[in-house]
């Protein structure tokens, strides 16, 4: 019986949500802060890590291109005392790796 009443009443009800006095704005809702799903938070942190590592590797590439081997920091591969040549191969490899990581970070952000 209740189902039949609903079927009879439903076609006559207002579907646009307008009030009886002609107000066409509809109901307003107040939204509070929303949390991201765990998968989106994981993607954001992964994007951040990829971008930061990419920038760090580009800075390291610049150091390899700008400083001779004897002026490189001691923890850099290729640091040799008394050698004035540049380590271009190290710079190219770290630059390419930095660009790849930045591209991966941008790609992760677009998904």
FIZA-842932 format. One record per atom (N, C-alpha, C, CB): residue number from 1; residue in one letter; atom name; x, y, z. Coordinates in steps of 0.02 Angstrom, whole numbers, plus 50000, padded with zeros to 5 digits. Atoms other than C-alpha are relative to their C-alpha. Glycine has a CB too. Layout:
BEGIN
+-----+-----+------+-------+-------+-------+
:   n : res : atom :  east : north :    up :
+-----+-----+------+-------+-------+-------+
: NUM :   a :   CA :     X :     Y :     Z :
...
+-----+-----+------+-------+-------+-------+
REM end
This chain:
BEGIN
+-----+-----+------+-------+-------+-------+
:   n : res : atom :  east : north :    up :
+-----+-----+------+-------+-------+-------+
:   1 :   x :    N : 50041 : 49940 : 50000 :
:   1 :   x :   CA : 50000 : 50000 : 50000 :
:   1 :   x :    C : 50043 : 50063 : 50000 :
:   1 :   x :   CB : 49953 : 50000 : 50060 :
:   2 :   x :    N : 49957 : 49942 : 49996 :
:   2 :   x :   CA : 50139 : 50120 : 50043 :
:   2 :   x :    C : 50036 : 50013 : 49934 :
:   2 :   x :   CB : 50052 : 49992 : 50055 :
:   3 :   x :    N : 49967 : 49992 : 50065 :
:   3 :   x :   CA : 50225 : 50088 : 49876 :
:   3 :   x :    C : 49953 : 50032 : 49950 :
:   3 :   x :   CB : 50025 : 49933 : 49975 :
:   4 :   x :    N : 50048 : 49972 : 50045 :
:   4 :   x :   CA : 50068 : 50129 : 49781 :
:   4 :   x :    C : 49988 : 50074 : 50014 :
:   4 :   x :   CB : 49935 : 49962 : 50003 :
:   5 :   x :    N : 50008 : 49930 : 49982 :
:   5 :   x :   CA : 50049 : 50292 : 49876 :
:   5 :   x :    C : 50058 : 50041 : 49974 :
:   5 :   x :   CB : 49993 : 50007 : 50077 :
:   6 :   x :    N : 49941 : 49965 : 50023 :
:   6 :   x :   CA : 50226 : 50341 : 49832 :
:   6 :   x :    C : 49998 : 50010 : 49924 :
:   6 :   x :   CB : 50064 : 49962 : 50020 :
:   7 :   x :    N : 50005 : 49995 : 50073 :
:   7 :   x :   CA : 50197 : 50305 : 49648 :
:   7 :   x :    C : 49948 : 50052 : 49980 :
:   7 :   x :   CB : 49983 : 49931 : 49970 :
:   8 :   x :    N : 50052 : 49952 : 50017 :
:   8 :   x :   CA : 50040 : 50409 : 49648 :
:   8 :   x :    C : 50022 : 50071 : 50018 :
:   8 :   x :   CB : 49936 : 49983 : 50036 :
:   9 :   x :    N : 49980 : 49934 : 49977 :
:   9 :   x :   CA : 50120 : 50555 : 49742 :
:   9 :   x :    C : 50062 : 50025 : 49963 :
:   9 :   x :   CB : 50012 : 50000 : 50075 :
:  10 :   x :    N : 49936 : 49981 : 50029 :
:  10 :   x :   CA : 50292 : 50555 : 49660 :
:  10 :   x :    C : 49994 : 50041 : 49936 :
:  10 :   x :   CB : 50040 : 49939 : 49987 :
:  11 :   x :    N : 50001 : 49960 : 50061 :
:  11 :   x :   CA : 50240 : 50620 : 49487 :
:  11 :   x :    C : 49979 : 50072 : 50012 :
:  11 :   x :   CB : 49953 : 49969 : 49950 :
:  12 :   x :    N : 50024 : 49933 : 49986 :
:  12 :   x :   CA : 50162 : 50774 : 49567 :
:  12 :   x :    C : 50049 : 50041 : 50042 :
:  12 :   x :   CB : 49934 : 49997 : 50033 :
:  13 :   x :    N : 49954 : 49963 : 49957 :
:  13 :   x :   CA : 50311 : 50822 : 49676 :
:  13 :   x :    C : 50048 : 50040 : 49957 :
:  13 :   x :   CB : 50039 : 49952 : 50046 :
:  14 :   x :    N : 49953 : 49956 : 50034 :
:  14 :   x :   CA : 50433 : 50958 : 49628 :
:  14 :   x :    C : 50068 : 49967 : 49997 :
:  14 :   x :   CB : 50004 : 50069 : 50035 :
:  15 :   x :    N : 49934 : 50031 : 50007 :
:  15 :   x :   CA : 50597 : 50893 : 49559 :
:  15 :   x :    C : 50057 : 50049 : 49998 :
:  15 :   x :   CB : 50001 : 49957 : 49938 :
:  16 :   x :    N : 49945 : 49952 : 50006 :
:  16 :   x :   CA : 50695 : 51055 : 49545 :
:  16 :   x :    C : 50023 : 50025 : 50068 :
:  16 :   x :   CB : 49978 : 50059 : 49958 :
:  17 :   x :    N : 49980 : 49978 : 49933 :
:  17 :   x :   CA : 50705 : 51088 : 49733 :
:  17 :   x :    C : 49981 : 50072 : 50015 :
:  17 :   x :   CB : 50074 : 49991 : 50008 :
:  18 :   x :    N : 50019 : 49930 : 49989 :
:  18 :   x :   CA : 50624 : 51260 : 49719 :
:  18 :   x :    C : 49950 : 50004 : 50057 :
:  18 :   x :   CB : 49970 : 50030 : 49935 :
:  19 :   x :    N : 50046 : 49989 : 49945 :
:  19 :   x :   CA : 50531 : 51329 : 49867 :
:  19 :   x :    C : 49932 : 50020 : 49973 :
:  19 :   x :   CB : 50027 : 50053 : 50049 :
:  20 :   x :    N : 50068 : 49986 : 50021 :
:  20 :   x :   CA : 50344 : 51360 : 49861 :
:  20 :   x :    C : 49991 : 50074 : 49984 :
:  20 :   x :   CB : 49951 : 49980 : 50054 :
:  21 :   x :    N : 50009 : 49929 : 50011 :
:  21 :   x :   CA : 50367 : 51550 : 49861 :
:  21 :   x :    C : 50034 : 50025 : 49936 :
:  21 :   x :   CB : 50025 : 50039 : 50059 :
:  22 :   x :    N : 49970 : 49979 : 50063 :
:  22 :   x :   CA : 50458 : 51551 : 49693 :
:  22 :   x :    C : 50075 : 50008 : 50003 :
:  22 :   x :   CB : 49970 : 50063 : 49977 :
:  23 :   x :    N : 49928 : 49994 : 49994 :
:  23 :   x :   CA : 50637 : 51550 : 49757 :
:  23 :   x :    C : 50033 : 49946 : 49957 :
:  23 :   x :   CB : 50022 : 49994 : 50075 :
:  24 :   x :    N : 49971 : 50048 : 50047 :
:  24 :   x :   CA : 50738 : 51467 : 49618 :
:  24 :   x :    C : 50073 : 49983 : 50018 :
:  24 :   x :   CB : 49997 : 50028 : 49930 :
:  25 :   x :    N : 49930 : 50014 : 49982 :
:  25 :   x :   CA : 50907 : 51459 : 49710 :
:  25 :   x :    C : 50009 : 49929 : 50025 :
:  25 :   x :   CB : 50024 : 50049 : 50053 :
:  26 :   x :    N : 49995 : 50068 : 49976 :
:  26 :   x :   CA : 50873 : 51290 : 49784 :
:  26 :   x :    C : 50031 : 49997 : 50069 :
:  26 :   x :   CB : 50040 : 49958 : 49952 :
:  27 :   x :    N : 49972 : 50007 : 49932 :
:  27 :   x :   CA : 50938 : 51221 : 49948 :
:  27 :   x :    C : 50075 : 50013 : 49999 :
:  27 :   x :   CB : 49986 : 49929 : 50028 :
:  28 :   x :    N : 49928 : 49987 : 49994 :
:  28 :   x :   CA : 51108 : 51277 : 50006 :
:  28 :   x :    C : 50029 : 49951 : 50051 :
:  28 :   x :   CB : 50014 : 50074 : 50021 :
:  29 :   x :    N : 49967 : 50046 : 49954 :
:  29 :   x :   CA : 51231 : 51161 : 50089 :
:  29 :   x :    C : 50067 : 50031 : 50020 :
:  29 :   x :   CB : 50010 : 49931 : 49969 :
:  30 :   x :    N : 49936 : 49976 : 49975 :
:  30 :   x :   CA : 51381 : 51204 : 50195 :
:  30 :   x :    C : 50047 : 49940 : 50003 :
:  30 :   x :   CB : 49993 : 50034 : 50070 :
:  31 :   x :    N : 49952 : 50055 : 50000 :
:  31 :   x :   CA : 51533 : 51096 : 50165 :
:  31 :   x :    C : 50058 : 50017 : 50046 :
:  31 :   x :   CB : 50026 : 49986 : 49929 :
:  32 :   x :    N : 49942 : 49992 : 49957 :
:  32 :   x :   CA : 51669 : 51072 : 50291 :
:  32 :   x :    C : 50063 : 49976 : 49964 :
:  32 :   x :   CB : 49991 : 49960 : 50066 :
:  33 :   x :    N : 49939 : 50024 : 50032 :
:  33 :   x :   CA : 51849 : 51023 : 50258 :
:  33 :   x :    C : 49993 : 49927 : 49981 :
:  33 :   x :   CB : 50061 : 50010 : 50046 :
:  34 :   x :    N : 50005 : 50069 : 50023 :
:  34 :   x :   CA : 51857 : 50865 : 50156 :
:  34 :   x :    C : 50069 : 49968 : 49999 :
:  34 :   x :   CB : 49968 : 49996 : 49930 :
:  35 :   x :    N : 49937 : 50037 : 50001 :
:  35 :   x :   CA : 51992 : 50733 : 50169 :
:  35 :   x :    C : 50007 : 49967 : 49932 :
:  35 :   x :   CB : 50003 : 49948 : 50057 :
:  36 :   x :    N : 49987 : 50035 : 50062 :
:  36 :   x :   CA : 52073 : 50661 : 50016 :
:  36 :   x :    C : 50001 : 49925 : 50014 :
:  36 :   x :   CB : 50067 : 50023 : 49968 :
:  37 :   x :    N : 49994 : 50073 : 49991 :
:  37 :   x :   CA : 52062 : 50475 : 49989 :
:  37 :   x :    C : 50074 : 49981 : 50007 :
:  37 :   x :   CB : 49968 : 49962 : 49940 :
:  38 :   x :    N : 49930 : 50020 : 49990 :
:  38 :   x :   CA : 52221 : 50380 : 50038 :
:  38 :   x :    C : 50039 : 49994 : 49936 :
:  38 :   x :   CB : 50003 : 49935 : 50037 :
:  39 :   x :    N : 49963 : 50007 : 50063 :
:  39 :   x :   CA : 52266 : 50346 : 49856 :
:  39 :   x :    C : 50022 : 50067 : 49974 :
:  39 :   x :   CB : 49957 : 49964 : 49948 :
:  40 :   x :    N : 49981 : 49934 : 50023 :
:  40 :   x :   CA : 52267 : 50532 : 49815 :
:  40 :   x :    C : 50056 : 50028 : 50043 :
:  40 :   x :   CB : 49940 : 50048 : 50000 :
:  41 :   x :    N : 49946 : 49977 : 49957 :
:  41 :   x :   CA : 52375 : 50571 : 49966 :
:  41 :   x :    C : 50065 : 49966 : 49983 :
:  41 :   x :   CB : 49983 : 49988 : 50073 :
:  42 :   x :    N : 49940 : 50036 : 50019 :
:  42 :   x :   CA : 52499 : 50437 : 49913 :
:  42 :   x :    C : 50028 : 50026 : 49934 :
:  42 :   x :   CB : 49985 : 49926 : 49993 :
:  43 :   x :    N : 49977 : 49973 : 50064 :
:  43 :   x :   CA : 52506 : 50508 : 49736 :
:  43 :   x :    C : 50031 : 50068 : 50010 :
:  43 :   x :   CB : 49942 : 50004 : 49951 :
:  44 :   x :    N : 49973 : 49933 : 49988 :
:  44 :   x :   CA : 52536 : 50683 : 49803 :
:  44 :   x :    C : 50069 : 49995 : 50031 :
:  44 :   x :   CB : 49953 : 50040 : 50046 :
:  45 :   x :    N : 49934 : 50006 : 49970 :
:  45 :   x :   CA : 52681 : 50627 : 49912 :
:  45 :   x :    C : 50050 : 49972 : 49951 :
:  45 :   x :   CB : 49996 : 49957 : 50063 :
:  46 :   x :    N : 49955 : 50028 : 50051 :
:  46 :   x :   CA : 52754 : 50525 : 49769 :
:  46 :   x :    C : 50019 : 50054 : 49950 :
:  46 :   x :   CB : 49968 : 49940 : 49965 :
:  47 :   x :    N : 49985 : 49945 : 50046 :
:  47 :   x :   CA : 52741 : 50675 : 49654 :
:  47 :   x :    C : 50050 : 50048 : 50030 :
:  47 :   x :   CB : 49935 : 50037 : 49981 :
:  48 :   x :    N : 49954 : 49955 : 49965 :
:  48 :   x :   CA : 52829 : 50783 : 49783 :
:  48 :   x :    C : 50070 : 49971 : 50002 :
:  48 :   x :   CB : 49975 : 50014 : 50070 :
:  49 :   x :    N : 49934 : 50033 : 49997 :
:  49 :   x :   CA : 52971 : 50657 : 49804 :
:  49 :   x :    C : 50033 : 50001 : 49932 :
:  49 :   x :   CB : 49993 : 49928 : 50026 :
:  50 :   x :    N : 49972 : 50001 : 50067 :
:  50 :   x :   CA : 52995 : 50640 : 49616 :
:  50 :   x :    C : 50024 : 50070 : 49979 :
:  50 :   x :   CB : 49949 : 49975 : 49950 :
:  51 :   x :    N : 49980 : 49932 : 50019 :
:  51 :   x :   CA : 52999 : 50829 : 49590 :
:  51 :   x :    C : 50061 : 50023 : 50039 :
:  51 :   x :   CB : 49942 : 50048 : 50012 :
:  52 :   x :    N : 49942 : 49979 : 49961 :
:  52 :   x :   CA : 53120 : 50859 : 49734 :
:  52 :   x :    C : 50064 : 49965 : 49978 :
:  52 :   x :   CB : 49987 : 49986 : 50074 :
:  53 :   x :    N : 49941 : 50035 : 50024 :
:  53 :   x :   CA : 53239 : 50723 : 49676 :
:  53 :   x :    C : 50022 : 50025 : 49932 :
:  53 :   x :   CB : 49987 : 49924 : 49997 :
:  54 :   x :    N : 49983 : 49972 : 50065 :
:  54 :   x :   CA : 53231 : 50792 : 49500 :
:  54 :   x :    C : 50037 : 50066 : 50005 :
:  54 :   x :   CB : 49938 : 50008 : 49959 :
:  55 :   x :    N : 49967 : 49936 : 49991 :
:  55 :   x :   CA : 53277 : 50966 : 49557 :
:  55 :   x :    C : 50070 : 49991 : 50030 :
:  55 :   x :   CB : 49958 : 50046 : 50045 :
:  56 :   x :    N : 49934 : 50013 : 49969 :
:  56 :   x :   CA : 53419 : 50900 : 49667 :
:  56 :   x :    C : 50049 : 49974 : 49948 :
:  56 :   x :   CB : 49993 : 49950 : 50058 :
:  57 :   x :    N : 49956 : 50026 : 50051 :
:  57 :   x :   CA : 53490 : 50802 : 49521 :
:  57 :   x :    C : 50019 : 50053 : 49948 :
:  57 :   x :   CB : 49968 : 49941 : 49965 :
:  58 :   x :    N : 49983 : 49945 : 50046 :
:  58 :   x :   CA : 53482 : 50955 : 49408 :
:  58 :   x :    C : 50051 : 50047 : 50031 :
:  58 :   x :   CB : 49938 : 50039 : 49980 :
:  59 :   x :    N : 49950 : 49959 : 49966 :
:  59 :   x :   CA : 53578 : 51055 : 49538 :
:  59 :   x :    C : 50068 : 49965 : 50000 :
:  59 :   x :   CB : 49978 : 50016 : 50073 :
:  60 :   x :    N : 49937 : 50038 : 50001 :
:  60 :   x :   CA : 53708 : 50917 : 49549 :
:  60 :   x :    C : 50031 : 50001 : 49930 :
:  60 :   x :   CB : 49988 : 49926 : 50022 :
:  61 :   x :    N : 49975 : 49995 : 50068 :
:  61 :   x :   CA : 53722 : 50919 : 49359 :
:  61 :   x :    C : 50033 : 50067 : 49988 :
:  61 :   x :   CB : 49943 : 49989 : 49949 :
:  62 :   x :    N : 49970 : 49933 : 50008 :
:  62 :   x :   CA : 53755 : 51106 : 49364 :
:  62 :   x :    C : 50067 : 50004 : 50036 :
:  62 :   x :   CB : 49953 : 50054 : 50028 :
:  63 :   x :    N : 49936 : 50000 : 49964 :
:  63 :   x :   CA : 53891 : 51079 : 49495 :
:  63 :   x :    C : 50053 : 49964 : 49960 :
:  63 :   x :   CB : 49992 : 49966 : 50070 :
:  64 :   x :    N : 49952 : 50037 : 50041 :
:  64 :   x :   CA : 53975 : 50950 : 49384 :
:  64 :   x :    C : 50022 : 50040 : 49939 :
:  64 :   x :   CB : 49971 : 49933 : 49978 :
:  65 :   x :    N : 49981 : 49961 : 50058 :
:  65 :   x :   CA : 53971 : 51068 : 49235 :
:  65 :   x :    C : 50039 : 50063 : 50018 :
:  65 :   x :   CB : 49938 : 50020 : 49962 :
:  66 :   x :    N : 49969 : 49936 : 49982 :
:  66 :   x :   CA : 54033 : 51220 : 49331 :
:  66 :   x :    C : 50065 : 49994 : 50038 :
:  66 :   x :   CB : 49952 : 50041 : 50040 :
:  67 :   x :    N : 49941 : 50006 : 49957 :
:  67 :   x :   CA : 54168 : 51154 : 49448 :
:  67 :   x :    C : 50048 : 49947 : 49973 :
:  67 :   x :   CB : 49980 : 49983 : 50072 :
:  68 :   x :    N : 49952 : 50052 : 50019 :
:  68 :   x :   CA : 54329 : 51063 : 49404 :
:  68 :   x :    C : 50003 : 49946 : 50054 :
:  68 :   x :   CB : 50070 : 50030 : 49990 :
:  69 :   x :    N : 50000 : 50058 : 49956 :
:  69 :   x :   CA : 54365 : 50895 : 49486 :
:  69 :   x :    C : 50031 : 50014 : 50068 :
:  69 :   x :   CB : 50038 : 49943 : 49967 :
:  70 :   x :    N : 49969 : 49988 : 49934 :
:  70 :   x :   CA : 54476 : 50965 : 49624 :
:  70 :   x :    C : 49957 : 50046 : 50044 :
:  70 :   x :   CB : 50068 : 50031 : 49991 :
:  71 :   x :    N : 50043 : 49956 : 49960 :
:  71 :   x :   CA : 54341 : 51089 : 49680 :
:  71 :   x :    C : 49933 : 49968 : 50017 :
:  71 :   x :   CB : 49989 : 50066 : 49963 :
:  72 :   x :    N : 50062 : 50034 : 49983 :
:  72 :   x :   CA : 54199 : 50963 : 49689 :
:  72 :   x :    C : 49999 : 49983 : 50074 :
:  72 :   x :   CB : 49991 : 49936 : 49957 :
:  73 :   x :    N : 50004 : 50023 : 49930 :
:  73 :   x :   CA : 54135 : 50920 : 49863 :
:  73 :   x :    C : 50028 : 49929 : 50006 :
:  73 :   x :   CB : 49927 : 50003 : 50026 :
:  74 :   x :    N : 49967 : 50064 : 49989 :
:  74 :   x :   CA : 54224 : 50769 : 49937 :
:  74 :   x :    C : 49955 : 49939 : 49993 :
:  74 :   x :   CB : 50031 : 50000 : 50066 :
:  75 :   x :    N : 50045 : 50057 : 50004 :
:  75 :   x :   CA : 54070 : 50659 : 49937 :
:  75 :   x :    C : 49973 : 49989 : 49929 :
:  75 :   x :   CB : 49941 : 50009 : 50048 :
:  76 :   x :    N : 50021 : 50010 : 50070 :
:  76 :   x :   CA : 54039 : 50682 : 49749 :
:  76 :   x :    C : 50046 : 49950 : 49966 :
:  76 :   x :   CB : 50001 : 50067 : 49962 :
:  77 :   x :    N : 49957 : 50044 : 50040 :
:  77 :   x :   CA : 54100 : 50543 : 49636 :
:  77 :   x :    C : 50039 : 50041 : 49949 :
:  77 :   x :   CB : 49958 : 49945 : 49964 :
:  78 :   x :    N : 49958 : 49963 : 50047 :
:  78 :   x :   CA : 54244 : 50607 : 49531 :
:  78 :   x :    C : 50043 : 50053 : 50032 :
:  78 :   x :   CB : 49957 : 50032 : 49949 :
:  79 :   x :    N : 49958 : 49951 : 49965 :
:  79 :   x :   CA : 54323 : 50718 : 49663 :
:  79 :   x :    C : 50072 : 49974 : 50001 :
:  79 :   x :   CB : 49975 : 50012 : 50073 :
:  80 :   x :    N : 49929 : 50018 : 50001 :
:  80 :   x :   CA : 54511 : 50713 : 49633 :
:  80 :   x :    C : 50041 : 50062 : 50014 :
:  80 :   x :   CB : 50021 : 49968 : 49930 :
:  81 :   x :    N : 49958 : 49942 : 49983 :
:  81 :   x :   CA : 54638 : 50829 : 49712 :
:  81 :   x :    C : 50051 : 50011 : 49944 :
:  81 :   x :   CB : 50036 : 49989 : 50069 :
:  82 :   x :    N : 49950 : 49981 : 50050 :
:  82 :   x :   CA : 54748 : 50921 : 49587 :
:  82 :   x :    C : 49978 : 49990 : 49928 :
:  82 :   x :   CB : 50061 : 49961 : 50011 :
:  83 :   x :    N : 50024 : 50010 : 50068 :
:  83 :   x :   CA : 54643 : 50877 : 49434 :
:  83 :   x :    C : 49954 : 50058 : 49982 :
:  83 :   x :   CB : 49964 : 49930 : 49992 :
:  84 :   x :    N : 50038 : 49941 : 50018 :
:  84 :   x :   CA : 54573 : 51028 : 49342 :
:  84 :   x :    C : 49949 : 49987 : 49945 :
:  84 :   x :   CB : 50046 : 50055 : 49979 :
:  85 :   x :    N : 50048 : 50013 : 50054 :
:  85 :   x :   CA : 54466 : 50941 : 49211 :
:  85 :   x :    C : 49929 : 49994 : 50029 :
:  85 :   x :   CB : 50019 : 49936 : 49961 :
:  86 :   x :    N : 50071 : 50005 : 49980 :
:  86 :   x :   CA : 54276 : 50939 : 49215 :
:  86 :   x :    C : 49976 : 49929 : 49988 :
:  86 :   x :   CB : 49957 : 50052 : 49960 :
:  87 :   x :    N : 50031 : 50066 : 50008 :
:  87 :   x :   CA : 54171 : 50782 : 49233 :
:  87 :   x :    C : 49933 : 50009 : 49965 :
:  87 :   x :   CB : 49990 : 49965 : 50069 :
:  88 :   x :    N : 50060 : 49988 : 50039 :
:  88 :   x :   CA : 54048 : 50809 : 49092 :
:  88 :   x :    C : 49953 : 49940 : 49999 :
:  88 :   x :   CB : 50018 : 50019 : 49930 :
:  89 :   x :    N : 50043 : 50059 : 50002 :
:  89 :   x :   CA : 53985 : 50630 : 49088 :
:  89 :   x :    C : 49958 : 49994 : 50063 :
:  89 :   x :   CB : 50043 : 49937 : 49991 :
:  90 :   x :    N : 50038 : 50001 : 49937 :
:  90 :   x :   CA : 53935 : 50638 : 49272 :
:  90 :   x :    C : 49943 : 50052 : 49996 :
:  90 :   x :   CB : 50046 : 50014 : 50061 :
:  91 :   x :    N : 50051 : 49947 : 50006 :
:  91 :   x :   CA : 53843 : 50801 : 49236 :
:  91 :   x :    C : 49944 : 49981 : 49953 :
:  91 :   x :   CB : 50032 : 50064 : 49977 :
:  92 :   x :    N : 50052 : 50020 : 50048 :
:  92 :   x :   CA : 53753 : 50731 : 49084 :
:  92 :   x :    C : 49954 : 49947 : 50030 :
:  92 :   x :   CB : 50032 : 49973 : 49935 :
:  93 :   x :    N : 50041 : 50054 : 49970 :
:  93 :   x :   CA : 53696 : 50575 : 49177 :
:  93 :   x :    C : 49954 : 50027 : 50054 :
:  93 :   x :   CB : 50045 : 49945 : 50029 :
:  94 :   x :    N : 50043 : 49974 : 49947 :
:  94 :   x :   CA : 53632 : 50671 : 49328 :
:  94 :   x :    C : 49948 : 50049 : 49971 :
:  94 :   x :   CB : 50042 : 50036 : 50054 :
:  95 :   x :    N : 50049 : 49955 : 50031 :
:  95 :   x :   CA : 53548 : 50801 : 49216 :
:  95 :   x :    C : 49944 : 49961 : 49966 :
:  95 :   x :   CB : 50034 : 50044 : 49949 :
:  96 :   x :    N : 50052 : 50041 : 50032 :
:  96 :   x :   CA : 53457 : 50668 : 49114 :
:  96 :   x :    C : 49956 : 49967 : 50052 :
:  96 :   x :   CB : 50033 : 49947 : 49954 :
:  97 :   x :    N : 50040 : 50032 : 49947 :
:  97 :   x :   CA : 53404 : 50577 : 49271 :
:  97 :   x :    C : 49954 : 50051 : 50034 :
:  97 :   x :   CB : 50047 : 49968 : 50053 :
:  98 :   x :    N : 50042 : 49948 : 49971 :
:  98 :   x :   CA : 53340 : 50742 : 49344 :
:  98 :   x :    C : 49941 : 50018 : 49956 :
:  98 :   x :   CB : 50041 : 50061 : 50014 :
:  99 :   x :    N : 50054 : 49984 : 50047 :
:  99 :   x :   CA : 53239 : 50780 : 49188 :
:  99 :   x :    C : 49948 : 49944 : 49999 :
:  99 :   x :   CB : 50027 : 50013 : 49930 :
: 100 :   x :    N : 50046 : 50057 : 50000 :
: 100 :   x :   CA : 53166 : 50604 : 49188 :
: 100 :   x :    C : 49957 : 50000 : 50063 :
: 100 :   x :   CB : 50039 : 49934 : 49995 :
: 101 :   x :    N : 50039 : 49999 : 49938 :
: 101 :   x :   CA : 53114 : 50620 : 49371 :
: 101 :   x :    C : 49950 : 50058 : 50001 :
: 101 :   x :   CB : 50047 : 50005 : 50060 :
: 102 :   x :    N : 50048 : 49945 : 50004 :
: 102 :   x :   CA : 53036 : 50791 : 49342 :
: 102 :   x :    C : 49942 : 49983 : 49953 :
: 102 :   x :   CB : 50035 : 50064 : 49976 :
: 103 :   x :    N : 50053 : 50019 : 50046 :
: 103 :   x :   CA : 52940 : 50723 : 49193 :
: 103 :   x :    C : 49954 : 49948 : 50033 :
: 103 :   x :   CB : 50030 : 49971 : 49935 :
: 104 :   x :    N : 50042 : 50049 : 49965 :
: 104 :   x :   CA : 52880 : 50576 : 49299 :
: 104 :   x :    C : 49956 : 50035 : 50053 :
: 104 :   x :   CB : 50044 : 49946 : 50033 :
: 105 :   x :    N : 50040 : 49963 : 49951 :
: 105 :   x :   CA : 52823 : 50698 : 49435 :
: 105 :   x :    C : 49943 : 50038 : 49967 :
: 105 :   x :   CB : 50044 : 50047 : 50038 :
: 106 :   x :    N : 50053 : 49965 : 50036 :
: 106 :   x :   CA : 52726 : 50801 : 49308 :
: 106 :   x :    C : 49948 : 49950 : 49976 :
: 106 :   x :   CB : 50029 : 50041 : 49941 :
: 107 :   x :    N : 50046 : 50051 : 50024 :
: 107 :   x :   CA : 52649 : 50643 : 49235 :
: 107 :   x :    C : 49956 : 49975 : 50057 :
: 107 :   x :   CB : 50039 : 49942 : 49967 :
: 108 :   x :    N : 50039 : 50024 : 49941 :
: 108 :   x :   CA : 52596 : 50585 : 49409 :
: 108 :   x :    C : 49948 : 50053 : 50019 :
: 108 :   x :   CB : 50047 : 49986 : 50061 :
: 109 :   x :    N : 50047 : 49947 : 49983 :
: 109 :   x :   CA : 52513 : 50755 : 49437 :
: 109 :   x :    C : 49942 : 50004 : 49952 :
: 109 :   x :   CB : 50036 : 50065 : 50001 :
: 110 :   x :    N : 50053 : 49995 : 50049 :
: 110 :   x :   CA : 52409 : 50741 : 49278 :
: 110 :   x :    C : 49951 : 49942 : 50005 :
: 110 :   x :   CB : 50029 : 50002 : 49932 :
: 111 :   x :    N : 50043 : 50058 : 49996 :
: 111 :   x :   CA : 52334 : 50571 : 49319 :
: 111 :   x :    C : 49942 : 50012 : 50045 :
: 111 :   x :   CB : 50038 : 49939 : 50024 :
+-----+-----+------+-------+-------+-------+
REM end
